[in-house]
Amino acid sequence: MRIAVVGVCASGKTTIVRALRQAGYDAYVVAQEHSIIPDLWRRSRPDHVVVLEADLETIRQRRGPAWPEWLYRTQCDRLADARANATVTIDTGALTVDETVRAILAAIESRE
């Protein structure tokens, strides 16, 4: 099972992919937030798409207070197609890594 993980910068993509891989899943990051190609995430033909979200305040806590709102909004816009086709969308702002992974796996399980 291939799991594509997308999200704005500092939403936790790398951390969550690492945890999913350690649990034995074929998970990978798609840098959709940096691409003007709306469906870049489709190119790798994932079985599931996970969208990680975090609000601007959370991103600034992780990246620094100067993180520009315009960039955050641009990245959110670039995730629209992935969001519309996601198996699950999770706000990582208030969840631990383990909680996020459990939520992802529960959503995938409910789809299969």
Backbone hydrogen bonds in HBPLUS format (Angstrom, degrees):
<---DONOR---> <-ACCEPTOR-->    atom                        ^
c    i                          cat <-CA-CA->   ^        H-A-AA   ^      H-
h    n   atom  resd res      DA  || num        DHA   H-A  angle D-A-AA Bond
n    s   type  num  typ     dist DA aas  dist angle  dist       angle   num
A0047-ASP N   A0002-ARG O   2.86 MM  45  5.17 144.7  1.98 128.5 139.8     1
A0048-HIS N   A0002-ARG O   3.12 MM  46  6.52 149.2  2.22 160.4 165.8     2
A0003-ILE N   A0026-ASP O   2.85 MM  23  6.12 162.9  1.88 149.2 152.1     3
A0028-TYR N   A0003-ILE O   2.99 MM  25  6.42 150.2  2.08 166.7 169.0     4
A0004-ALA N   A0048-HIS O   2.92 MM  44  6.27 162.3  1.95 166.8 162.1     5
A0050-VAL N   A0004-ALA O   2.79 MM  46  6.11 165.4  1.81 166.8 171.9     6
A0005-VAL N   A0028-TYR O   2.87 MM  23  6.04 153.8  1.94 161.5 164.9     7
A0030-VAL N   A0005-VAL O   3.04 MM  25  6.04 158.6  2.08 151.1 150.3     8
A0006-VAL N   A0050-VAL O   2.86 MM  44  6.22 166.7  1.88 170.4 175.0     9
A0052-LEU N   A0006-VAL O   2.80 MM  46  6.17 166.5  1.82 156.3 159.9    10
A0011-SER N   A0008-VAL O   3.13 MM   3  5.57 138.3  2.32 143.3 137.2    11
A0016-ILE N   A0012-GLY O   2.89 MM   4  5.99 165.8  1.91 163.0 167.0    12
A0017-VAL N   A0013-LYS O   2.87 MM   4  6.02 164.6  1.90 157.0 161.7    13
A0018-ARG N   A0014-THR O   2.99 MM   4  6.10 159.4  2.03 145.2 151.1    14
A0019-ALA N   A0015-THR O   3.08 MM   4  6.34 156.5  2.13 143.2 149.3    15
A0020-LEU N   A0016-ILE O   2.85 MM   4  6.11 159.2  1.90 153.2 159.1    16
A0021-ARG N   A0017-VAL O   2.87 MM   4  6.06 159.2  1.91 152.7 158.3    17
A0022-GLN N   A0018-ARG O   2.95 MM   4  6.19 156.1  2.01 147.0 153.7    18
A0023-ALA N   A0019-ALA O   3.08 MM   4  6.31 133.4  2.31 136.5 148.6    19
A0023-ALA N   A0020-LEU O   3.12 MM   3  5.02 129.0  2.39  91.3 105.2    20
A0025-TYR N   A0020-LEU O   2.97 MM   5  5.43 164.7  1.99 146.5 143.1    21
A0024-GLY N   A0021-ARG O   2.85 MM   3  4.98 158.6  1.89 107.2 113.1    22
A0034-HIS N   A0031-ALA O   3.06 MM   3  5.71 160.0  2.10 117.5 123.6    23
A0035-SER N   A0032-GLN O   3.05 MM   3  5.20 161.4  2.08 110.5 116.5    24
A0040-LEU N   A0037-ILE O   3.24 MM   3  5.46 151.6  2.33 126.6 120.6    25
A0042-ARG N   A0039-ASP O   2.91 MM   3  5.52 151.0  1.99 117.8 125.7    26
A0043-ARG N   A0040-LEU O   3.05 MM   3  5.64 151.5  2.14 118.3 125.6    27
A0045-ARG N   A0042-ARG O   2.86 MM   3  5.19 163.2  1.89 119.8 124.1    28
A0087-THR N   A0049-VAL O   2.80 MM  38  5.33 152.0  1.88 140.3 149.5    29
A0051-VAL N   A0088-VAL O   2.99 MM  37  6.40 167.1  2.01 155.9 160.1    30
A0090-ILE N   A0051-VAL O   2.86 MM  39  6.32 160.4  1.90 167.7 174.1    31
A0053-GLU N   A0090-ILE O   2.70 MM  37  5.86 166.7  1.72 153.3 153.5    32
A0092-THR N   A0053-GLU O   2.71 MM  39  5.98 154.2  1.78 170.7 172.5    33
A0058-THR N   A0055-ASP O   3.07 MM   3  5.38 117.0  2.48 104.2 118.5    34
A0059-ILE N   A0055-ASP O   3.01 MM   4  6.36 161.3  2.04 155.8 161.7    35
A0060-ARG N   A0056-LEU O   2.87 MM   4  6.09 158.6  1.92 152.4 158.0    36
A0061-GLN N   A0057-GLU O   3.00 MM   4  6.28 141.3  2.16 140.4 151.0    37
A0061-GLN N   A0058-THR O   3.12 MM   3  5.04 122.0  2.47  92.4 107.2    38
A0062-ARG N   A0058-THR O   3.07 MM   4  6.38 144.5  2.20 144.4 154.0    39
A0062-ARG N   A0059-ILE O   3.09 MM   3  5.08 121.7  2.44  93.5 108.3    40
A0063-ARG N   A0059-ILE O   2.71 MM   4  5.83 153.8  1.77 154.9 163.3    41
A0064-GLY N   A0060-ARG O   2.72 MM   4  4.67 142.6  1.86 122.2 130.9    42
A0067-TRP N   A0064-GLY O   3.22 MM   3  5.97 166.1  2.24 126.2 127.2    43
A0072-TYR N   A0068-PRO O   3.16 MM   4  6.51 161.4  2.20 149.4 154.6    44
A0073-ARG N   A0069-GLU O   2.88 MM   4  6.12 165.4  1.90 158.1 161.3    45
A0074-THR N   A0070-TRP O   2.93 MM   4  6.09 156.0  1.99 142.5 149.5    46
A0075-GLN N   A0071-LEU O   2.91 MM   4  6.14 163.8  1.94 153.1 157.0    47
A0076-CYS N   A0072-TYR O   2.95 MM   4  6.23 156.8  2.00 149.4 156.2    48
A0077-ASP N   A0073-ARG O   2.95 MM   4  6.20 158.0  2.00 149.3 154.9    49
A0078-ARG N   A0074-THR O   3.00 MM   4  6.29 151.2  2.09 147.5 155.5    50
A0079-LEU N   A0076-CYS O   3.16 MM   3  5.29 149.9  2.25 101.8 110.9    51
A0080-ALA N   A0077-ASP O   3.18 MM   3  5.47 167.4  2.20 114.3 116.5    52
A0083-ARG N   A0079-LEU O   2.82 MM   4  5.96 162.3  1.85 161.8 167.8    53
A0084-ALA N   A0080-ALA O   2.93 MM   4  6.14 155.0  2.00 147.7 154.1    54
A0085-ASN N   A0081-ASP O   3.20 MM   4  6.38 128.2  2.48 138.2 150.7    55
A0085-ASN N   A0082-ALA O   3.11 MM   3  5.17 139.7  2.28  98.6 110.2    56
A0086-ALA N   A0083-ARG O   3.37 MM   3  5.08 171.2  2.38 102.4 104.5    57
A0100-THR N   A0096-THR O   2.97 MM   4  6.15 157.2  2.02 147.3 153.6    58
A0101-VAL N   A0097-VAL O   2.92 MM   4  6.18 165.9  1.94 157.7 161.0    59
A0102-ARG N   A0098-ASP O   2.93 MM   4  6.11 163.1  1.96 150.1 155.0    60
A0103-ALA N   A0099-GLU O   2.98 MM   4  6.16 156.2  2.04 145.0 151.3    61
A0104-ILE N   A0100-THR O   2.95 MM   4  6.21 156.8  2.00 151.3 157.7    62
A0105-LEU N   A0101-VAL O   2.94 MM   4  6.16 172.1  1.94 157.9 159.4    63
A0106-ALA N   A0102-ARG O   2.92 MM   4  6.04 153.6  1.99 146.3 153.8    64
A0107-ALA N   A0103-ALA O   3.04 MM   4  6.18 156.2  2.10 143.9 149.9    65
A0108-ILE N   A0104-ILE O   2.96 MM   4  6.25 159.1  2.00 153.6 159.6    66
A0109-GLU N   A0105-LEU O   2.88 MM   4  5.98 163.0  1.91 146.0 151.2    67
A0110-SER N   A0106-ALA O   3.01 MM   4  6.17 150.0  2.10 142.8 150.3    68
A0111-ARG N   A0108-ILE O   3.00 MM   3  5.20 144.0  2.13 103.8 114.8    69
A0112-GLU N   A0109-GLU O   3.26 MM   3  5.34 148.6  2.37 100.1 108.8    70
